[in-house]
């Protein structure tokens, strides 16, 4: 004989192991059983007037409340009601199918998918136009937790931080060793790709630098490392790639500093091919010595002065080197260049 279940214990759900279900109470499940849990849970939230204390799988079904009676029907001109009183002996008329107010399963699953994507952060595989600004919406620690999980994220975050310190101290070999596991385990982390690419660049590993910086370019939709990427292609004699990246940089209209760095690389590529006149023209275009020059202004002036010197225009080179020394006497070898041209 089957024993009755104690009234204070809800019916066991499928897969019940006998342990107390300590999960937070969830919404009722409604709709056909072949719907997914997300869709049935969404339908249940719309049906359920309140959430009880039972487990998600054991939440009891509740009947819909009967509709409240409407206002009394008004009598027509003949003194009767609008609708005649139904005859109890007559066969009941079929009830009109109520208008569907719940979204269908496709709508629910579509909204659930959007919520999951939002919780995981932006999709990085879809390429955006290069004119967009960098999409740095996540802290590296948050991104690492999302990509590899919290326990491993702490170790990789420490490696990323130590690699940055090694890079600043110009210990590029140490930086490369520290970054290798970061990039291997979290290849979609833009900061890891960017720093490893810059490290390869400082080590003169042009092809490796291009691989990492191209990945950074795809992940971040950014042009901020285009000058470095251009210089890597220049070192390999890939002139067309330099020109394409320069065009993309111009289309993006980034900061003046970034454009200046790209212009210096373009002029260097022209000079490498023996076109000193074209290189000088590239750096002279729009050039006007600022009153308070930044580091990128000084680099552009130095590159232009060097081209003047190579082209045999010693007076112009000396004048520009003196201008640089007047603002920063420790800039590169500017003082010795001034002496050599005096």
Wavefront OBJ file of the C-alpha trace (Angstrom):
o trace
v 0.000 0.000 0.000
v 1.374 3.389 -0.945
v 2.041 5.656 1.997
v 0.792 9.195 1.893
v 3.388 11.929 1.657
v 3.488 14.282 4.677
v 1.502 17.410 3.833
v 4.323 19.802 4.762
v 6.738 18.300 2.201
v 6.275 19.300 -1.439
v 6.319 16.577 -4.116
v 9.817 15.569 -5.160
v 10.950 16.788 -8.566
v 12.684 14.718 -11.225
v 16.227 13.862 -10.237
v 15.556 14.544 -6.521
v 18.334 12.975 -4.460
v 16.663 13.449 -1.082
v 18.777 16.472 -0.159
v 17.180 19.744 0.765
v 17.013 22.062 -2.242
v 18.635 25.289 -1.032
v 18.323 27.077 -4.316
v 16.564 30.406 -4.313
v 12.858 30.110 -5.176
v 12.190 30.560 -8.836
v 9.166 31.329 -10.986
v 6.426 28.882 -11.949
v 6.868 26.936 -15.183
v 4.098 27.321 -17.735
v 3.503 26.353 -21.338
v 4.040 23.046 -23.161
v 6.662 20.682 -21.732
v 8.634 20.714 -24.982
v 9.486 24.384 -24.405
v 12.875 25.137 -22.888
v 13.201 26.078 -19.216
v 13.872 29.733 -20.077
v 10.669 29.988 -22.117
v 8.550 28.121 -19.537
v 10.040 30.217 -16.718
v 9.214 33.423 -18.615
v 5.643 32.258 -19.130
v 5.419 31.298 -15.463
v 6.522 34.768 -14.338
v 3.679 36.267 -16.335
v 1.130 33.784 -14.892
v 2.226 33.699 -11.245
v 0.799 36.463 -8.990
v 3.505 35.877 -6.365
v 6.514 33.736 -5.605
v 6.207 31.226 -2.770
v 8.849 29.488 -0.694
v 8.969 26.226 -2.643
v 11.949 25.227 -4.830
v 12.052 26.153 -8.507
v 11.012 22.674 -9.678
v 8.423 22.191 -6.898
v 6.519 25.455 -7.207
v 2.805 24.489 -7.154
v 0.571 25.396 -10.037
v -2.126 27.949 -9.139
v -5.425 28.433 -10.786
v -6.177 31.667 -12.525
v -8.466 33.972 -10.609
v -11.930 34.292 -12.160
v -12.421 37.577 -13.993
v -14.077 40.326 -12.023
v -17.700 41.004 -12.988
v -18.076 43.932 -15.340
v -20.625 46.751 -15.100
v -24.276 45.754 -15.578
v -25.474 45.700 -19.167
v -27.445 48.724 -20.217
v -30.979 48.220 -21.459
v -31.750 48.994 -25.060
v -34.637 51.092 -26.292
v -37.031 48.130 -25.991
v -36.406 47.900 -22.241
v -34.385 44.660 -22.375
v -30.706 43.979 -21.921
v -28.336 44.170 -24.835
v -27.897 40.365 -24.800
v -30.843 38.019 -24.052
v -30.604 35.859 -20.952
v -29.140 32.456 -21.893
v -31.456 29.454 -21.820
v -30.108 26.885 -19.310
v -31.462 24.013 -21.431
v -29.786 25.217 -24.594
v -26.396 23.881 -25.581
v -23.598 26.199 -24.402
v -22.108 28.281 -27.137
v -18.405 27.684 -27.742
v -16.314 30.187 -25.831
v -14.286 32.558 -27.947
v -10.585 31.824 -27.783
v -8.986 34.513 -25.614
v -6.491 36.764 -27.258
v -2.931 35.539 -26.688
v -1.077 37.832 -24.335
v 2.041 35.758 -23.714
v 4.955 35.969 -26.125
v 5.656 32.823 -28.076
v 8.630 30.614 -27.376
v 10.734 32.197 -30.114
v 10.317 35.664 -28.574
v 11.205 34.404 -25.105
v 14.266 32.489 -26.229
v 15.396 35.428 -28.366
v 15.208 37.795 -25.386
v 16.965 35.239 -23.174
v 19.778 34.927 -25.708
v 20.199 38.694 -25.752
v 20.420 38.758 -21.958
v 23.089 36.050 -21.962
v 25.130 37.979 -24.529
v 24.870 41.162 -22.449
v 26.023 39.304 -19.341
v 29.091 38.050 -21.191
v 30.107 41.483 -22.479
v 30.422 42.695 -26.071
v 30.981 40.250 -28.911
v 34.470 40.786 -30.170
v 34.514 38.585 -33.262
v 32.412 40.928 -35.373
v 34.618 43.483 -37.094
v 33.490 47.076 -36.780
v 34.554 49.942 -39.032
v 38.036 51.193 -38.234
v 36.676 54.682 -37.663
v 35.149 53.536 -34.352
v 36.829 54.399 -31.066
v 38.483 51.650 -28.997
v 35.896 49.444 -27.299
v 37.596 49.199 -23.895
v 34.461 48.522 -21.861
v 35.905 45.937 -19.462
v 38.565 46.052 -16.804
v 41.217 43.412 -17.614
v 40.461 41.661 -14.315
v 36.763 41.424 -15.185
v 37.539 40.265 -18.721
v 39.945 37.577 -17.475
v 37.369 36.299 -15.003
v 34.856 36.026 -17.814
v 37.315 34.283 -20.129
v 39.116 31.819 -17.812
v 37.210 31.823 -14.521
v 37.984 33.502 -11.215
v 40.693 31.146 -9.821
v 42.917 31.303 -12.915
v 42.136 34.965 -13.590
v 44.052 36.121 -10.513
v 47.249 34.421 -11.659
v 46.973 35.736 -15.227
v 46.172 39.234 -14.004
v 49.327 39.180 -11.878
v 51.348 38.069 -14.911
v 49.846 40.865 -17.021
v 50.698 43.447 -14.376
v 54.268 42.176 -13.938
v 54.726 42.096 -17.718
v 53.749 45.759 -17.890
v 56.369 46.605 -15.266
v 59.005 44.589 -17.131
v 58.139 46.365 -20.371
v 58.491 49.787 -18.731
v 61.894 48.707 -17.363
v 62.864 47.577 -20.901
v 63.189 43.950 -19.789
v 61.467 42.780 -22.925
v 62.523 39.136 -22.633
v 60.907 38.902 -19.195
v 57.783 40.625 -20.474
v 57.486 38.123 -23.323
v 57.817 35.146 -20.954
v 55.203 36.542 -18.591
v 52.729 37.271 -21.372
v 52.914 33.927 -23.176
v 50.462 32.081 -20.829
v 48.123 35.092 -20.766
v 47.762 35.163 -24.546
v 47.537 31.371 -24.789
v 44.754 30.996 -22.218
v 42.914 34.265 -22.915
v 43.457 34.970 -26.630
v 40.478 37.354 -26.714
v 41.997 39.728 -24.158
v 43.044 42.858 -26.134
v 45.497 44.082 -23.479
v 47.489 40.856 -23.594
v 47.729 40.898 -27.391
v 48.666 44.570 -27.464
v 51.448 44.333 -24.881
v 52.904 41.169 -26.400
v 52.875 42.814 -29.835
v 54.705 45.872 -28.525
v 57.191 43.595 -26.754
v 57.963 41.728 -29.997
v 58.319 45.102 -31.727
v 60.925 46.270 -29.219
v 62.747 42.952 -29.659
v 62.804 43.401 -33.440
v 60.521 40.400 -34.022
v 58.562 42.061 -36.815
v 56.412 39.136 -37.952
v 55.498 38.120 -34.405
v 54.662 41.723 -33.615
v 52.398 41.932 -36.679
v 50.527 38.761 -35.636
v 49.772 40.085 -32.173
v 48.979 43.656 -33.206
v 46.667 42.465 -35.973
v 44.821 40.382 -33.372
v 44.634 43.459 -31.124
v 43.304 45.474 -34.045
v 40.523 42.928 -34.626
v 39.590 42.601 -30.951
v 39.575 46.291 -30.034
v 38.490 47.771 -33.399
v 41.162 50.367 -32.704
v 43.755 52.236 -34.760
v 45.870 53.262 -31.782
v 48.703 50.841 -32.631
v 48.588 51.486 -36.384
v 51.882 53.459 -36.385
v 53.712 50.532 -34.727
v 52.047 48.070 -37.096
v 53.032 50.276 -40.036
v 56.631 50.374 -38.832
v 56.743 46.557 -38.632
v 55.577 46.322 -42.248
v 58.103 48.996 -43.185
v 60.902 46.935 -41.611
v 59.868 44.000 -43.832
v 59.631 46.172 -46.945
v 55.863 45.761 -47.265
v 55.234 49.208 -48.680
v 51.665 48.575 -49.793
v 50.679 47.497 -46.276
v 52.180 50.700 -44.915
v 50.094 52.751 -47.341
v 46.872 50.880 -46.565
v 47.288 51.310 -42.818
v 48.091 55.004 -43.315
v 44.868 55.445 -45.283
v 42.882 53.678 -42.549
v 44.466 55.914 -39.936
v 43.496 58.993 -41.907
v 39.912 57.762 -42.333
v 39.618 57.141 -38.599
v 40.613 60.754 -37.789
v 42.228 59.868 -34.437
v 44.240 62.197 -32.194
v 46.853 64.532 -33.638
v 49.565 62.608 -31.827
v 48.568 59.333 -33.478
v 48.444 60.924 -36.932
v 51.877 62.456 -36.379
v 53.375 59.081 -35.456
v 51.869 57.541 -38.583
v 53.176 60.388 -40.734
v 56.704 59.823 -39.426
v 56.523 56.145 -40.422
v 55.198 56.996 -43.889
v 58.042 59.463 -44.445
v 60.554 56.873 -43.251
v 59.166 54.332 -45.711
v 59.518 56.840 -48.555
v 63.086 57.593 -47.519
v 63.893 53.870 -47.359
v 62.924 53.651 -51.034
v 65.197 56.600 -51.899
v 62.429 59.210 -52.204
v 63.873 61.891 -49.928
v 61.907 64.643 -51.648
v 58.620 62.846 -51.044
v 59.592 62.036 -47.452
v 60.410 65.683 -46.713
v 57.140 66.768 -48.318
v 55.192 64.337 -46.135
v 56.644 65.794 -42.935
v 56.542 69.432 -44.075
v 52.826 69.259 -44.956
v 50.932 71.164 -42.284
v 54.041 71.565 -40.126
v 54.233 74.649 -37.930
v 56.492 74.662 -34.844
v 54.176 74.929 -31.811
v 54.956 77.182 -28.867
v 54.627 74.347 -26.389
v 55.606 71.216 -28.284
v 54.724 67.750 -27.094
v 56.876 64.683 -27.464
v 55.281 63.818 -30.818
v 56.058 67.317 -32.144
v 59.703 66.868 -31.195
v 59.836 63.456 -32.870
v 58.392 64.868 -36.075
v 60.845 67.778 -36.032
v 63.775 65.400 -35.436
v 62.708 63.152 -38.335
v 62.371 66.164 -40.617
v 65.733 67.606 -39.539
v 67.367 64.237 -40.178
v 65.882 64.170 -43.691
v 67.164 67.717 -44.313
v 70.623 66.556 -43.277
v 70.475 63.490 -45.560
v 69.268 65.621 -48.454
v 72.212 68.042 -48.046
v 70.153 70.902 -46.570
v 72.495 71.477 -43.624
v 71.235 74.979 -42.708
v 67.630 73.841 -42.353
v 68.702 70.756 -40.438
v 70.834 72.795 -37.993
v 68.028 75.306 -37.403
v 65.510 72.570 -36.624
v 67.887 70.615 -34.402
v 68.548 73.827 -32.421
v 64.802 74.343 -32.004
v 64.484 70.833 -30.563
v 67.425 71.329 -28.206
v 65.892 74.587 -26.989
v 62.835 72.692 -25.746
v 64.466 69.434 -24.693
v 68.294 69.303 -24.630
v 68.178 65.606 -23.668
v 66.076 64.550 -26.662
v 67.890 61.706 -28.458
v 71.309 62.862 -29.754
v 70.127 66.333 -30.689
v 73.041 68.168 -29.091
v 75.658 66.159 -30.949
v 73.720 66.692 -34.189
v 73.819 70.452 -33.634
v 77.599 70.319 -33.066
v 78.193 68.214 -36.161
v 76.381 70.787 -38.315
v 78.011 73.900 -36.787
l 1 2 3 4 5 6 7 8 9 10 11 12 13 14 15 16 17 18 19 20 21 22 23 24 25 26 27 28 29 30 31 32 33 34 35 36 37 38 39 40 41 42 43 44 45 46 47 48 49 50 51 52 53 54 55 56 57 58 59 60 61 62 63 64 65 66 67 68 69 70 71 72 73 74 75 76 77 78 79 80 81 82 83 84 85 86 87 88 89 90 91 92 93 94 95 96 97 98 99 100 101 102 103 104 105 106 107 108 109 110 111 112 113 114 115 116 117 118 119 120 121 122 123 124 125 126 127 128 129 130 131 132 133 134 135 136 137 138 139 140 141 142 143 144 145 146 147 148 149 150 151 152 153 154 155 156 157 158 159 160 161 162 163 164 165 166 167 168 169 170 171 172 173 174 175 176 177 178 179 180 181 182 183 184 185 186 187 188 189 190 191 192 193 194 195 196 197 198 199 200 201 202 203 204 205 206 207 208 209 210 211 212 213 214 215 216 217 218 219 220 221 222 223 224 225 226 227 228 229 230 231 232 233 234 235 236 237 238 239 240 241 242 243 244 245 246 247 248 249 250 251 252 253 254 255 256 257 258 259 260 261 262 263 264 265 266 267 268 269 270 271 272 273 274 275 276 277 278 279 280 281 282 283 284 285 286 287 288 289 290 291 292 293 294 295 296 297 298 299 300 301 302 303 304 305 306 307 308 309 310 311 312 313 314 315 316 317 318 319 320 321 322 323 324 325 326 327 328 329 330 331 332 333 334 335 336 337 338 339 340 341 342
